[in-house]
Amino acid sequence: MPEVIFNGPEGRLEGRYQPGKEPNAPIAIVLHPHPQFGGTMNNQIVYNLFYMFAERGFSVLRFNSRGVGRSQGVFDHGIGELSDAAAALDWLQIINRESRGCWIAGFSFGAWIGMQLLMRRPEVEGFISVSPPENLYDFSFLAPCPSSGLIIHGDKDRVAPPTSVQKLVDKLKTQKGITIEQQIVEGANHFYEGKIDELTSACAEYLDRRRQEIADGGGR
């Protein structure tokens, strides 16, 4: 899988990019957890989601936000990281001009960044939000949430407790025109220790089902 370097708002950003085989392949971006707690593009969940998209023919990108690995800049508490994600999606779209379909996936802090990014991108047809930490960050920007997606979390999560994730799900489910699916991985903590394969399988099943619905003319 090619290593890539592209320009971000505060300098170069490093990533890993897997191009799709078809010129109009859908695109996806996968966002990593909190960089100050060891979050990088090589996180196992990020890695698995990356390959989940690649195996389905997507042109997919994962990258290190500012100050992580070889990416330039310093941690910016989410503001700069959102700008980095927007620059990454811009880069992905530029080299995939004929792409049909755009997805965003993120884990923990990356889920928060990803859901902010989809607010700015009406072309996004779906998202996968793994363990969004509603208790730690403000998700009130989702008013309204512009696309359907999956929120998946563990019932033993102490970082993003099930009660807080449920608040976010309940709020989004009141919105018309989108469908928010919630899945709970039983026995999983925040890092899905011993449950990563189960998490990945659930995300893959959701992605396959949603893409079929979209192909059949619905499912937005």
Summary of the structure (lengths in Angstrom):
residues: 220
radius of gyration: 15.9
end to end distance: 30.5
largest distance: 44.2
contacts: 782
relative contact order: 0.14
helix: 34%
strand: 21%
